[in-house]
Amino acid sequence: MGQLLVLLLAWCLLLRAEAASILLGIDVLERTQFAPLKGKRVGLITNQASVDSAGRPTRLVLQRAPGVRLVALFAPEHGISGDIRAGRRVSFHRDRVTGLPVYPLYGDTRRPTAAMLAGLDALVFELQDIGCRSYTYISTMVEAMDAAGELGIPFFVLDRPNPLGGRRIEGPLVHPSWESFVGRIPVPYVHGMTAGEIARMANRRGWVHHPCSLQVIAMEGWRRDMVWEDTDLPWIRTSPNIPWATSPLYYVVTGFLGDLGADSGVGWSSAPFQYVAGRGLDAFSLARDINRLGFAGVQAIPVGGPGGAAVRLEIHPRTSANLTALAIYLASRANQASHPSLLRRASANGKEMLCKLYGSASILTTLSHRQSVGELAAQWRGSERSFAQSRQPYLLYRDSQPIQREIRYPRARPVSEEDQ
């Protein structure tokens, strides 16, 4: 027993040392004394979560970098401060931190125009993505790559971790006829890639109409089997409803519910996306059924909420559950529990957005039929395997050594009527 404890302690120390040694793309750029950007007039696609490992805003780091002329900033959805609600337009303004002009990439245009890019010698992308296709930061990157390629402007990606890790691949691809800003590229709903890796793949596989001169400043020390909690990096809210490092997990599982007319808890400021509620939905029955699935690291608890009973989800970052299949299962249950069904009550715009999020119109049929999580996951397995193979040439990071680490999942407990 004593030897086992020593080994566990040694492994924990190794993990901490490994995490502490992670250098983000911006850290690596700093270490090179900004050599790739020296003498260049630079534009930066950024927001409040774009910081180095010491917590310094990247836009300040580049503004103060010797030999670098940072002259323009570009803001994605939610704005440069990350406080604009989803879907709201971002406007041109002056940044209070740097005094530089901030050009919106989620307003009249979602692509940098020639006027915005005039005079730039380099365009740099550094946004913290969450690892889910429908989150728009990767779409912003691909559109910016295309604009830079069309004008012959070199494009740089300062890479950052995927908070869901680099192994999780789940869900359907985007059908070409349903390509949109919440599904700009044909990757699974959960793709297991970093922004830098996707940039390499997009540039080489024709997802960027005008391939650009691309340079990815890769991280050092990050491995594919790391989730955010392994990095020892502080999490900074990436948008109003992604306040915690675990928020991307819940976004994947309940993000479909809002456009279906159900409640994912976005209005519950302490834990957005962590709740499931809807008219006609039996919280006790749903929680019981989720727990009966037997997913290690997933627990459902019926609770009271602002609009009545709801189910609170507790998800461990390392759960082996197919989160996307669980998402469609929950959306289907919510749809069928309502009379008339949520799909029948949904507006044309709501149905269209649901199809865009999923990547095809087949979601409308899927939600009308009761299928198990296993049946849902099985229908994507072929495309997931194909994607896992096709992404291989573009990956920048490997797994850690195959040492078994201890994972403590939330303990499942019986759900009683008193929990409602």
C-alpha positions in Angstrom: 0.0 0.0 0.0 2.8 2.4 0.9 4.5 1.8 -2.5 1.2 2.4 -4.3 0.8 5.7 -2.4 4.3 6.8 -3.4 3.6 5.9 -7.0 0.4 7.9 -7.0 2.1 10.9 -5.4 4.9 10.7 -7.9 2.3 10.6 -10.8 0.5 13.6 -9.3 3.7 15.6 -9.1 4.6 14.5 -12.7 1.2 15.8 -13.9 1.6 19.1 -12.1 5.1 19.5 -13.5 3.8 18.7 -17.0 0.9 21.1 -16.6 3.2 23.9 -15.3 5.4 23.5 -18.3 2.7 24.2 -20.8 3.5 27.2 -23.0 0.6 28.7 -25.1 1.3 29.9 -28.6 1.6 33.5 -27.3 4.2 32.3 -24.7 6.2 30.6 -27.5 6.0 33.8 -29.6 7.3 35.8 -26.6 10.1 33.4 -26.1 11.3 34.0 -29.7 11.2 37.7 -29.0 8.4 38.0 -31.5 10.7 37.2 -34.4 8.0 36.1 -36.9 6.2 39.5 -36.5 9.3 41.8 -36.3 9.0 44.8 -38.6 5.4 44.0 -39.5 2.2 46.0 -39.2 -0.1 43.5 -37.4 -3.8 43.0 -37.0 -5.0 40.8 -34.1 -8.3 38.8 -33.8 -8.7 38.7 -30.1 -10.9 39.1 -27.0 -10.7 39.2 -23.2 -9.8 35.5 -22.9 -6.8 36.0 -25.2 -4.0 36.1 -22.6 -0.6 34.6 -22.1 0.1 32.0 -19.3 0.9 34.9 -16.9 -2.6 36.4 -17.6 -1.4 39.4 -19.6 -3.8 40.3 -22.5 -2.2 39.3 -25.8 -3.2 42.7 -27.3 -1.1 44.5 -24.7 1.8 42.0 -25.1 1.9 42.6 -28.8 1.4 46.3 -28.5 4.5 46.5 -26.2 6.6 44.0 -28.2 9.8 45.5 -29.6 9.8 45.7 -33.3 6.1 44.8 -33.7 3.5 47.4 -34.8 0.1 46.3 -33.6 -2.2 48.6 -35.5 -5.7 47.0 -35.5 -7.9 44.7 -33.5 -10.7 42.5 -34.7 -13.5 41.3 -32.5 -15.6 38.1 -32.9 -19.1 37.3 -31.7 -19.6 38.6 -28.1 -17.1 41.5 -28.7 -13.6 42.2 -27.6 -14.7 42.2 -23.9 -16.8 39.0 -24.3 -19.9 40.6 -22.7 -22.3 40.9 -25.7 -25.0 38.3 -25.8 -25.1 35.6 -28.4 -26.4 36.7 -31.8 -26.1 40.4 -31.0 -24.2 42.6 -33.5 -20.7 43.9 -32.6 -19.9 47.5 -33.5 -16.8 49.4 -34.5 -15.2 51.2 -31.6 -11.8 52.1 -29.9 -10.4 49.6 -27.5 -10.2 51.0 -23.9 -7.1 48.9 -23.2 -4.9 49.8 -26.1 -6.6 52.7 -27.8 -6.6 50.8 -31.1 -9.5 50.5 -33.5 -11.6 47.4 -33.1 -13.2 46.1 -36.3 -16.3 43.9 -35.8 -16.3 40.4 -37.3 -19.9 39.8 -36.2 -21.8 42.8 -37.5 -22.4 44.0 -41.1 -19.7 41.4 -42.1 -18.3 38.3 -40.5 -15.3 38.4 -42.7 -12.5 41.1 -42.6 -12.9 43.4 -45.6 -10.2 44.7 -47.8 -10.6 48.1 -46.1 -10.1 46.6 -42.7 -7.0 44.8 -43.8 -5.5 47.6 -45.7 -1.8 48.2 -44.8 -1.4 45.1 -42.7 1.6 42.8 -43.1 0.3 40.1 -40.9 -3.1 38.9 -39.5 -2.9 37.1 -36.1 -5.6 34.9 -34.7 -5.8 34.1 -31.0 -9.2 33.2 -29.5 -10.0 30.5 -26.9 -12.3 28.0 -28.6 -14.4 25.5 -26.7 -14.1 22.5 -28.9 -17.6 22.4 -30.3 -18.4 23.1 -34.0 -21.3 25.5 -33.4 -19.3 27.9 -31.3 -18.4 30.6 -33.9 -14.8 31.4 -33.2 -13.5 28.8 -35.6 -15.8 30.1 -38.3 -14.3 33.6 -37.7 -10.8 32.1 -38.1 -11.7 30.4 -41.4 -13.3 33.5 -42.8 -10.3 35.6 -41.8 -7.9 33.0 -43.3 -9.8 33.3 -46.6 -9.7 37.1 -46.6 -6.0 37.1 -45.8 -5.3 34.5 -48.5 -7.2 36.5 -51.1 -5.1 39.6 -50.3 -1.8 37.8 -49.9 -1.5 38.6 -46.2 0.4 36.1 -44.0 -1.9 34.5 -41.3 -0.7 33.4 -37.9 -2.5 31.3 -35.3 -1.3 31.5 -31.7 -2.5 28.1 -30.5 -4.4 27.4 -27.3 -5.8 24.2 -25.7 -9.0 22.5 -26.6 -10.8 22.4 -23.2 -12.6 19.2 -24.2 -9.3 17.5 -25.0 -7.9 16.2 -28.2 -9.4 12.7 -28.2 -13.2 13.3 -28.1 -14.7 13.1 -31.6 -18.5 13.0 -31.7 -21.5 13.7 -33.8 -22.4 14.3 -37.5 -20.6 16.2 -40.1 -22.0 19.3 -41.8 -23.9 18.5 -45.0 -22.7 21.0 -47.7 -26.2 22.4 -48.2 -26.3 23.3 -44.5 -23.0 25.1 -44.2 -23.4 28.2 -42.0 -21.6 30.4 -39.5 -22.4 27.8 -36.8 -21.2 25.0 -39.1 -18.6 26.6 -41.4 -16.4 23.5 -41.9 -17.2 19.7 -42.3 -16.0 18.5 -38.9 -18.0 16.5 -36.3 -20.0 18.4 -33.7 -17.1 17.7 -31.3 -13.9 17.6 -33.2 -11.0 17.1 -30.7 -8.7 19.6 -32.4 -7.1 22.9 -31.5 -7.6 26.1 -33.6 -4.1 25.7 -35.0 -4.8 22.1 -36.1 -8.1 23.1 -37.7 -6.4 26.0 -39.5 -3.8 23.6 -41.0 -6.6 21.2 -42.1 -8.8 23.9 -43.5 -6.0 25.5 -45.5 -5.0 22.2 -47.2 -8.4 20.6 -47.8 -10.2 23.4 -49.6 -12.3 24.7 -46.7 -10.6 28.0 -47.3 -11.4 29.2 -50.8 -8.2 31.3 -51.0 -5.5 29.3 -49.1 -3.3 31.6 -47.1 0.4 31.7 -46.1 -0.2 30.1 -42.7 2.0 29.8 -39.7 0.8 28.1 -36.5 2.7 29.0 -33.4 2.2 25.7 -31.5 2.0 25.2 -27.8 4.6 23.3 -25.9 3.7 20.7 -23.3 0.0 20.2 -24.2 -1.1 16.7 -25.0 -4.2 15.3 -26.6 -5.4 13.5 -23.4 -5.4 16.8 -21.5 -8.7 18.5 -20.6 -8.6 22.1 -19.3 -8.3 21.0 -15.7 -5.0 19.3 -16.5 -3.4 22.5 -17.8 -3.3 24.4 -14.5 -4.2 27.5 -16.6 -6.9 29.8 -15.3 -10.1 29.8 -17.2 -11.4 33.2 -18.5 -15.0 33.5 -19.5 -15.0 33.2 -23.3 -18.5 34.5 -23.7 -21.4 35.4 -21.3 -22.6 31.8 -21.0 -19.3 30.0 -20.9 -18.1 31.2 -17.5 -16.3 28.0 -16.3 -13.8 25.5 -17.7 -16.5 22.9 -17.5 -19.1 25.0 -19.4 -18.1 23.6 -22.8 -19.2 20.1 -21.6 -22.7 21.4 -20.8 -22.9 23.6 -24.0 -22.4 20.4 -26.0 -25.1 18.5 -24.1 -27.9 21.2 -23.9 -27.0 23.7 -26.6 -29.7 22.3 -28.9 -32.5 22.9 -26.4 -32.7 26.7 -26.7 -33.5 26.7 -30.4 -36.0 23.9 -29.8 -37.9 26.1 -27.3 -36.8 24.2 -24.2 -34.7 25.5 -21.3 -31.0 24.7 -21.0 -30.5 27.0 -18.0 -28.9 29.9 -19.9 -30.9 32.2 -17.7 -29.4 30.6 -14.6 -26.4 32.8 -14.3 -24.4 30.5 -11.9 -24.5 27.5 -14.2 -25.6 28.2 -17.8 -26.3 25.1 -20.0 -26.3 22.9 -16.9 -30.1 22.4 -16.6 -32.8 20.7 -18.7 -36.4 21.9 -18.4 -39.4 22.2 -20.5 -43.2 22.2 -20.5 -44.5 18.7 -19.9 -41.0 17.3 -19.1 -41.0 15.1 -16.0 -37.8 16.0 -14.2 -37.8 13.0 -11.9 -38.4 10.5 -14.7 -35.8 12.2 -17.0 -33.2 12.2 -14.2 -33.9 8.6 -13.5 -33.5 7.6 -17.1 -30.3 9.5 -17.6 -28.8 7.8 -14.5 -29.9 4.4 -15.8 -27.7 4.9 -18.8 -24.8 4.1 -16.6 -22.4 6.7 -17.9 -19.5 7.0 -15.5 -19.1 10.7 -14.8 -22.6 11.8 -15.7 -25.2 12.3 -13.0 -28.7 13.9 -13.3 -30.5 15.4 -10.3 -34.1 16.7 -10.3 -34.3 20.1 -8.7 -36.6 23.1 -8.4 -36.1 26.0 -10.8 -37.3 29.4 -11.9 -40.0 27.9 -14.1 -40.7 24.7 -12.1 -38.9 21.4 -11.9 -35.7 20.9 -13.9 -32.8 18.4 -14.1 -29.4 19.5 -13.1 -26.5 17.7 -14.9 -23.2 17.0 -13.3 -20.6 15.9 -15.9 -17.0 15.0 -15.2 -14.6 16.3 -17.8 -13.2 12.8 -18.5 -16.5 11.0 -18.8 -16.4 8.4 -21.6 -20.1 9.2 -22.5 -20.9 10.3 -26.0 -22.0 13.8 -25.0 -23.4 14.7 -28.5 -25.6 11.5 -28.5 -26.8 12.5 -25.0 -27.6 15.9 -26.3 -29.8 14.6 -29.1 -31.4 12.1 -26.7 -32.3 15.0 -24.3 -33.6 17.2 -27.1 -35.7 14.3 -28.4 -37.2 13.7 -24.9 -38.0 17.3 -24.5 -39.6 17.5 -28.0 -41.8 14.4 -27.4 -42.8 15.3 -23.8 -44.5 18.5 -25.0 -48.0 18.5 -26.5 -48.0 19.6 -29.1 -44.4 18.8 -29.7 -41.7 21.5 -29.5 -41.0 21.0 -33.2 -44.6 21.6 -34.2 -44.6 24.8 -32.1 -41.1 26.0 -33.3 -40.9 28.8 -35.8 -39.4 28.4 -39.2 -36.3 30.3 -38.1 -36.0 28.0 -35.0 -36.1 24.9 -37.1 -33.6 26.3 -39.6 -31.2 27.1 -36.8 -31.6 23.6 -35.4 -30.7 22.1 -38.7 -27.7 24.4 -39.0 -26.4 23.4 -35.6 -26.8 19.7 -36.3 -25.5 20.0 -39.9 -28.5 18.6 -41.8 -32.3 18.5 -41.8 -32.3 14.9 -40.6 -32.4 16.3 -37.0 -36.1 17.1 -37.5 -36.9 13.4 -38.1 -34.5 12.2 -35.4 -36.1 14.3 -32.7 -39.5 12.8 -33.6 -38.5 9.3 -32.9 -37.4 7.7 -29.6 -33.9 6.3 -29.9 -31.4 5.2 -27.3 -28.2 7.0 -26.8 -26.4 4.0 -28.3 -28.5 4.0 -31.4 -27.9 7.7 -31.9 -24.1 7.4 -31.5 -24.0 4.4 -33.9 -25.3 6.4 -36.8 -22.2 8.7 -36.7 -19.6 6.1 -36.0 -18.5 5.7 -39.6 -18.0 9.4 -40.2 -16.3 9.9 -36.9 -13.7 7.2 -37.7 -13.2 8.6 -41.2 -12.6 12.0 -39.8 -10.2 10.7 -37.1 -8.1 9.2 -39.9 -8.3 12.3 -42.2 -7.2 14.7 -39.5 -4.0 12.8 -38.7 -1.7 14.7 -41.0 -2.7 18.0 -39.5 -2.3 17.2 -35.8 0.4 19.0 -33.9 0.2 17.3 -30.5 0.5 13.7 -29.2 -0.8 11.8 -26.2 1.0 11.6 -23.0 2.7 8.3 -22.0 0.1 5.6 -21.4 0.1 5.8 -17.6 -3.2 5.1 -16.0 -4.3 8.2 -14.0 -6.9 8.0 -11.3 -10.2 9.5 -12.3 -12.7 10.3 -9.6 -16.2 10.6 -11.1 -19.2 12.0 -9.2 -20.7 9.1 -7.3 -24.1 8.1 -8.7 -26.8 8.0 -6.1 -30.4 6.8 -6.1 -33.0 9.4 -7.1 -36.0 9.5 -4.8 -39.3 11.4 -5.1 -38.0 13.8 -2.4 -35.4 15.1 -4.8 -38.0 16.8 -6.9 
